[in-house]
């Protein structure tokens, strides 16, 4: 049976779910025109309103700072930011349903390796971003897996510190972290592409007393 590594705190952990939210009230801001934004999520989901390209204003400012810290030839490429609650719930439930042979409690925890439970999901707060690195022509660098490859598909290579990736991919993940961490974002260790600021997982990671952002409705 699958067991999470002892050094990874999952989204479903009470140390995360018990953290209160004191909503900062920041609006969602459009990343398009400010950073490079990929359209694959919009094309896959039919998101013609562009919700996926939005993040809390404070998160977007931090990403712009992170972009400025990258060396020449490297750029952030945003794949997904905000995600509606209904979409988050569907993704979690669909993935959880693939995890057979587990009790309901075990499947809930195991699913949270890859998709956050909706009640704590940072994407629904506009606080999380799935992103990668690309060159000036938009060609993505080797990061070891595709964005959104789950633990089963990737044989665990989606974990940020996975040993079963190439030296180039490992170097690129470190480069991404070297830009995002000084900008105040934290990584979810089971997904190299997932970074956040102001959500419950960020609060747990930084020992903040409360999160800054809770679920918000996109009205664009």
N, C-alpha and C positions, 0 to 999 in steps of 0.2 A: 504493500500500500504506500502511496505517496506520502511523504512527510516533508514539511517545509524546513529549509536550513535553519539552524538555531539562531543564526545572526540576522535573519530577515524578519522584520515586523510587518505583518500583512495588514491590508486595509481593514479586514474584519476583526482585528485584534482589539480588545477592550481598551488598550492603551491609546488607540486612535478614536474609536467610536464614542468614548466617554468625554472627549474634549469638547467644551462648549464653543459656540460661535457667537461672537459679537460683531454683527454685520457692519462693515465699514460703509456700505452704501455707494460704493464706486460703480459707475456705469460700465457696461460692456463697450469695448472699443474695437473698431475694425482694423485688423492687422494689414489688410491689403493696401498697398501704396506706402507702407512703412517698413515692412519686411517681406521677404519672399514667401509666398503662400502657394502650396500645391493644391490642385483641384480634385485629387482622386476621391476624397470623401464626398464632395458635392456630387460628383458624377455617379458614385456608387449608390448614394442615398437619395438622390433627387433633391438635394438641399439648394433650391434656387434662391432662397433668401440669404444665403451666405452665413448662417449661424455658426458653422464650423470655423469661420475665419475670425471670430470674435473672442476676446479675452477681457478680463477686468483691466481697467485703464492702468492700474499699478503694475500688473503682471506684464502688460505690453511694454511699458517703459523699461522694465528690467530686462526684457528680451532685447530691446534696442541697445541697452548698455552691453549685454552679452555679445551681441553682434560686433560691437566696436572692439571687443577684446580678442576676436579671432585673428589669426595671422592672414596675410595676403593669400588669396586663392581659396579661402574658405568662407562660407556663408551659412547662416541658419536657414532651414527650409521647414516652415510650419506645415504640418499635415492636418492637424485637428486641434481646435481649442474647445470652445463651448459645445456641449452636447445636451439636448433636451432630456428631461427626466424620463419620458416614455421610451426614448431610444436607449438610454442607459439601462433601464430595466429589461428591455428586450434582449440586449446584448448579453447581460449577466445571466438571464434565465436560459438563453439559448446555449451558451457555453456550459453552464452548470449541467444542463441536460445531457451533455456528451460525456460527463464524468461518471461512468457507470461503476457499480460495485462498491459505492460509498454510502454511508448513512446520510440522511439529510444534513446533519450538522457538519459532517466531514466534507460533503460536496460544497457546502456554503463556504467553508474555509478554503478549500482547494480552488474554487472558482475565483476567489479574491486574489489569487496569485496573478491573474491575467485581466480581470475586470473588477472594478470596484463595486461593492454592494451599493445600491442606489441611495441608501440613506446617508452615506458618507462620501459619495462620489465627487471628486474635485472637478471633473469636467462639467458637471451640472451647475457648478458655482462660477464657471468661467475662470477657475483658478489653476487649471492644468493645461498643459500643451503637449501634444505628441509631435516630435520634430526630429530632424536629422541634419546632416551636413551636406552641402553641395558645392560645386565649383562655380565660377562666375557664369558659366553657360547653363547652369541648372542641373548638371549631371551629378547624381548622388554618389557620395563616397561609400566604400565598403564598410559597413558597420557590423558585419557578422551575420545578421538576419535581416529580413524585411521588417518594416514597422508592422506591428500587429501579429507577427508570428507567435503562436502560443507555445507554452512549454512542451507540449506533445509534438507539435510540428517541428520545433527547432531542437529537440532533444536537450532542452534547457539552455540553449545558446542565447535565448532572449534575456536571460539574467545578465545584468550589467557586468558583473564580475565573472562571467562564465569562462572556464578555462578552454573550452572546445571551439575557439575562434582563432582566426589568423592574427599574426602580429600586426598587420595593417589595420584590421578591424579594431583590435585592442587599442592601438594608438589613436584611432579616430574617436573612439568612445572617451578616451582620456582627454582629448582635445575639446570635445563637447563639454565635458564636465569642467574643464579649466576655464571655460567662458561662462557657464551657467552658474556655477557655485559662487564665484565672487559677486554675481549679480543678485544673489539671495535665493535662488531656486534650489529645490531639493529633488533628488531622484527617487523614484520607486524602484527598489533594487531588482525586482523581477522583470522590469521592462526598461531596457536601456534608453528608449525614446521618450519615456514619460517623466516630465518635470513639472513642478508646481510651486506656487507661492501663495501663502495666505489661507490654505485649506487646513483641515484637521491633520493630515499626514505631515504637512510642513510644520504645524504647531508641535506635533509629537517629536519630530526630528530636531527642531531647534529649541525645544523645551519652553516654548511660548505658553502663556497661561490660557490662551484661547485662540481660536481661528478667527480670521478677518472676513472670510467670505463663506456664505452658505448658498444653497440653491437659489437660482435667479431665473426669471422668465425672459426669454429673448423675444423682443417685440419689433425687431427690424423688418 
